[in-house]
Amino acid sequence: MGPSEADHRRRVHVALQRAFSGITLPSEDYAAIRTWVNKELPQLQAAGYTSYVVFGSYRRDYHRSLRIAQYELAKATTAMAVVLGDTPPLGLTIGEGRTDPLEFELKFHLLTEFADLNVAIYEKDSGGEAVELGLLRQDHCFAQTVVLPREYYGVGRSTFDTKDEVLAIARHIAFAADLNDRQKKGELHGLLATAQDDDIQITEHELTEFLDKELANRDTDEPAYSWVHLALFRRFEEANRCRTWHSESDLREAVTQITLDSPKRWQLGIDIE
């Protein structure tokens, strides 16, 4: 057994231990996991290929953004993008016919252990993706993860092309639940200064009138990111691993910018016996 194969075995065991957290399974479940590993993981480590795991919501129309990201990531002939929810079930018996309590965690830790990059697409009120985001924030995933939240005001902008862009960012700042009034005022002053430096014709009075109107007409049921989302987005932002987007074309461009150029070259050989 070569050193590369030994490393693969070690990493499979590490990923499994993260998911198990002391749980012992029946022997048939270990056999099912072994079968799944040998079928699903080699595609993430094929020589000369770059592999991505894509996270996002399947709810309502949110799945469209997930599929756009998957498509753009896999455009290159030497790239592949896997969506966790598309992978076949593990077939464990521990769930006793119900949703398996380990299904998600096992897949998450195995796939992220061997993918070159994790890409997470977020939209306001899109479901339970805060759980995934928390797992991706962990040390063993963080450096190989990029998050793409839709309409996240916090991503720093150094230039603006139009007044509409400035007003859109200002609205997100004004509606931000994790900023107090003093912080919002500071963010808005910085936004205005940046816009004026870019020769955007907008005054403080104009910006104030716009925000007063927006706040007065605000729908209190309007979807918003939770405090947990915002706090973790900021951690990825600080590490330059966060990209915002506002439209499908923005999303395609953002995904193109994060694709990896040089695929890793690993030898095949996965066995957890």
N, C-alpha and C positions, 0 to 999 in steps of 0.2 A: 504493500500500500504506500503510495507516494505521499510526500508532505502536503500536497494540495488536498488530496482526498482526506487525509487525517484532519486537516483544518476544517474541511466541510463537515465532517462528522462532529467535531467539537462544537462548531457553530450551531448545528442542528440541536445538539443537547442543550446548549446555552439557551436557545430560543424556547425549547420545550420547558425548561425549568422556570423560565419567566412566567409562562402561562400556567403551569401546574400549581405553583405556590404550595407544594407539599401534598397535593392530591395524588392518590394512587388509583390507577385505572385497572379494569379487568384485562387479562392478557389479550382478548380479542380486540380491545380498543387500541392497544399498542400496535397490534398487527395492522389495524385500519390506518393508523397514523403513518406507519412505515410505508404502506402502499401509497397513501396520498403524497407523502414527501418525495418518493421516488418518481411519481408521475408529474407533480406540479412544480417542484423546485428546479429541476434541470433547465427548464426554459428560462429561468432567471439568471442562469450562470453559463449559458452557452457561449463558447469562445467567440470573441469578436462582436458580441452584441451588448448593447446598453439596455438595461431593464429598469422599468418604472412600475411602481405600485400607485394606483390612483384611488384617492378617497373622496367621497362626496355623497350627496343625498340622492336617494331614489324617489323621494316624495314628489308628487305632482309634476310640475314642469322642471323641477330642479335637476332631474336626471339628465336633461339635455346638456347642461353645463359640464357635467361629469363626462358625458360621451364626447363632447367637443374636445376636452382636455386629453382624453384617451386617444382620440384620433390624431390630434396634433403631435402628441408625444411619439406615436408609433409611425409617423410619416416616413422617417428614414428607413432605408432597407436594412439597416443594422440596429434597429431599435424595436422594442416591444413594450407594451403597456398593459398591465393586468389590473383589473378592478376586483377587489376582494370579494364582493358580492357575486361575481360571475364564476368564481371557482367552485368546483363540485363539492358536495358535502363530504365531511370526513367519515360519516357513517358510524359514529360512536354509539355505544349502548347506554352510556351513563345518563342520557337524557330521558330514558324510558318512554320514548315515543313523543316527547315534547321537544321544544326548542332546546338544543343542547347548550348547557351553561358554559361549556368550554369552547364551543365551535368558533366563535369570533376571536377569542383571545389566542387560541392556537394558530389560526390562520394569520392573524395580525402579526404575531411575533415571528413566525416562520417566514412569511413573505417579506417583511421589513428587514429581516436579518440578511437576506440574500439579494434584495433589489439594490441597484446603484443609486436610485433616488426615489423618495416618497413625495408625491405631489397631492396636496389636499385642497379641494375646492370648497369654499364656504359662501353661503348666502344667508341673509337674515331670516330667522324663523324657519330654517330648513330641516329641523329635526334634532336628533340626538348626537350630532357630530361633535359636540363638545367633549364627549367621551373619547373619541378618536384623537381629537386635538390634544387632550391631556396625555394620552399615551405617546403621541408623536413628540411631545415636549420632553419626554424622558431622555436622559443622557445618551442612551444607546441608539436613539433615533434622531435626535435633534440635528446633528451635523449633516445627515443625509435627507433632510426634509425641507421642502419649500411650501409655504401656505399662500393661497391666492383667495383672499376674502373679497367679495363683491362690495363695492361702495364702502370701503373702510377708509375713513377720513384720515387716519393716523399715519398712513404711509407718506413720508416726506416728499414734497414736490419742490424742485429747485427752479422750475420754469413753467410758464403757462402760455398757451396759444390763444385762448379766447376768454372773454368775460364769463361765458356760461360755465366754463371749467371752474373759475374762481368762485362763482356763486354756488355751484354744486358742492364744492369742498366746504365753503362757509356754512352751508345748511347742515352738513354732517357734523361740523364742529358744534354748531348751536344746539343740535339735538343729542349730542353725545352724553350718555348717561354716566360715564366714568370721569367726567371733568366737572369741577366746580366753576362758579362764575368767574373767579379770578383767572383760572387756567384757560377758560374759553376766551376771555378777553385777550389774554396774551397770544393765544393761537391765532385769533382773528387779526390782531395787529400785525403779526408776522406774515400772515397770508396776504394782507393788504399791501404791505411793503414789498413782498416778492412780486405780486402782480404789477404794481406800479413800476418796479425795476424792469419788468418785461414789457413796458409800454402799454399795458392794459388800461384803458380809460375807465377807471372806477374810483369813486371817492368814498371816504368813510361814511358820509351822510347817505349816499346811495346804498351802500352795503347795509347800513343800519335799517333803513326803510325796508329793504328786501327781507331782512331777517325778522323784523317785527311782523310783517305780513305773513311770512311762512309760519312763525310760531303761533300767530293768532288762528291760522287755518289748519294747524297740525291735527292729524287724526291720532288720537291717543292710542288707538289699536294698531297703529302702523308698526310693521315688523321692525325689530331692532336686535342687535347682537346682545347677548347676555354679558354680564360683567366678566364671567369666566372667559368667554371668547375674546373680549377686548384685552384683558390682561395678558393672555397667552399670545395674541397677535403682536403685542408690543415686544414680547421677548424675541419672537422671530424677526420682528422689524429691526431690533437692535443688532441682530446678527446678520442683517442684510439678506434674510431668507423669507421675506414677505413682499408680495406684489399685489397691488390692488387692481381692480378692473370694474368697468361700468356697463359694458355691452359685450355682445358675442365677439365682435371684432377685437375689442380690448383683450378679452380672454385669450383669443388665438395668439395675439401678439405677445402677451405675457408668458404663455406657455412656450412659445418659440424662443424667448429670451432665456429661459431656464434650462433648456435641453442641454444635455452633456455632449461634448464633442468627441471625447476619446473613450470608446468602450473598453471595459476591463476584459482581460483574457484569462479565463479560469478553465481548469480541466473539469470534466464531468466526474461524478462519482459520489452519490449520496446514499448512505446506509446508516440507519440508526440502531442497528443491532449491537 
